[in-house]
Each structure stands twice: as structure tokens, then as C-alpha cells.
Amino acid sequence: MLNDENISLEDQWERLLDTLEQVVGKRPADLNGVLFLIGVQELGKGALNFTKEQKQDLMHIGVCEVMSLSGYYSHSGRDKDGWPHYNLTGKLPFADLLGQEQLLKMHVVEYFKRVL
């Protein structure tokens, strides 16, 4: 499903969105939606009603978690409410928005290869 290394990143991304639609019941609209799902997964409390601020925090958790695959972040523990926290361990290589999006998509695909 996601393990074919010979297809383009965009094709892997589309396959991932198809898979998430089957698993979650709704196709994520964009990268932020997928990062939110990763944040919810890493929080480990299931599908709850989150505030706008909590949704932003969950997307940040998603970014930190996927970027930890390349050592840019490391998990530093959880707070008293069980929310995961991360430390930046290396300078992020973001040059422009397109490059940033491609790097995140690559890491998101890798993340789901490990968890699906």
C-alpha cells in the first residue's frame, strides 16, 4: 500500500490520503489535516472535541513527531495533562513553502509506513 519506493512522493501522498479515508472515514483535506490526525494519535486520548488552540497544538505535535524521524526533534516527555512535548535538536532545512511542504509530506509518508 505505502511501501512502494518506486513511485513519486505525490503518488505516495495520494495513496496515503486514500488509506486514511478508509481508516478514519473521511479524506483529510490537506497536509494540516493529516498533521492534526498524527497529533491526535500521538496524544493518545482518542477523538475528542478540541478547541481551536488545541487543534493548533495537535498540528504542532504532528510536525514535531514526523520531523523526529530525521532527528530534528526529540520527544522530551509529557506534561501533567498527558500532552507530548518535543525539543528542537537540529536546524530545520526549510528554504521556502514548497520545500517545507515536500519535506513534511515525505516525513508524513514515512511516519505512516511505520504505524499502518
C-alpha positions in Angstrom: 0.0 0.0 0.0 2.5 2.7 1.1 5.7 0.6 0.8 6.4 1.1 -2.9 9.6 3.2 -3.0 9.4 3.4 -6.8 6.5 5.8 -7.0 6.6 9.6 -6.7 6.1 11.4 -3.5 2.8 12.8 -4.8 1.6 9.4 -5.7 2.6 8.1 -2.3 0.8 11.1 -0.7 -2.4 10.3 -2.7 -2.3 6.7 -1.6 -1.9 7.7 2.0 -4.9 10.0 1.8 -6.9 7.2 0.3 -5.8 4.9 3.1 -6.6 7.5 5.8 -10.1 7.9 4.2 -10.7 4.2 4.7 -9.3 4.1 8.2 -10.8 7.4 9.5 -13.9 7.6 7.4 -13.1 11.0 5.9 -10.3 12.0 3.5 -8.1 14.7 5.0 -8.4 17.9 3.0 -4.7 18.8 3.2 -1.4 18.4 4.9 -2.6 20.2 8.0 -5.5 17.7 8.4 -3.0 14.8 8.3 -0.7 16.5 10.8 -3.8 17.0 13.1 -4.5 13.3 12.8 -0.9 12.5 13.7 -1.2 14.8 16.7 -4.4 13.1 17.9 -2.7 9.7 17.5 0.4 10.9 19.5 -1.8 12.5 22.2 -3.4 9.1 22.6 -6.7 10.2 24.0 -8.9 9.4 21.0 -11.2 11.7 19.1 -12.3 14.4 21.5 -13.8 17.9 20.9 -10.7 20.2 20.8 -10.6 23.9 21.0 -9.1 25.9 18.1 -5.9 26.3 20.2 -5.7 22.6 21.0 -6.1 21.8 17.3 -3.2 24.1 16.5 -1.2 22.4 19.3 -2.1 19.0 17.8 -0.8 20.0 14.4 2.4 21.2 16.0 2.7 17.8 17.8 2.2 16.2 14.3 5.0 18.3 12.8 7.4 17.5 15.7 6.6 13.8 15.6 7.2 13.4 11.9 10.3 15.5 12.0 11.7 13.5 14.8 12.1 10.7 12.3 15.1 12.6 10.9 16.3 13.8 14.3 15.2 17.4 14.0 13.1 17.0 17.2 13.2 14.6 20.1 10.4 13.7 22.5 11.1 15.3 25.9 8.1 13.8 27.8 4.5 14.7 28.6 3.0 17.4 30.7 0.7 16.9 33.7 -2.3 16.6 31.2 -0.6 14.0 29.1 0.3 16.2 26.2 3.6 15.3 24.5 6.4 17.8 24.3 9.5 18.0 22.0 12.8 19.7 21.9 14.3 21.0 18.7 17.6 19.1 18.2 18.7 20.4 14.8 18.2 23.3 12.5 15.3 22.7 10.2 16.2 22.8 6.5 13.2 24.8 5.3 14.0 27.1 2.4 10.6 28.0 1.1 7.0 27.0 1.5 7.0 24.4 -1.3 10.2 22.8 0.0 8.8 22.8 3.5 5.6 21.1 2.3 7.5 18.5 0.4 9.8 17.7 3.4 6.8 17.4 5.7 4.9 15.2 3.2 7.9 12.9 2.9 8.2 12.6 6.6 4.4 12.0 7.0 4.5 9.2 4.4 7.4 7.7 6.3 5.5 8.0 9.6 2.5 6.1 8.3 4.7 3.4 6.8 5.8 2.7 10.4 2.3 2.9 12.0 0.0 1.4 9.4 
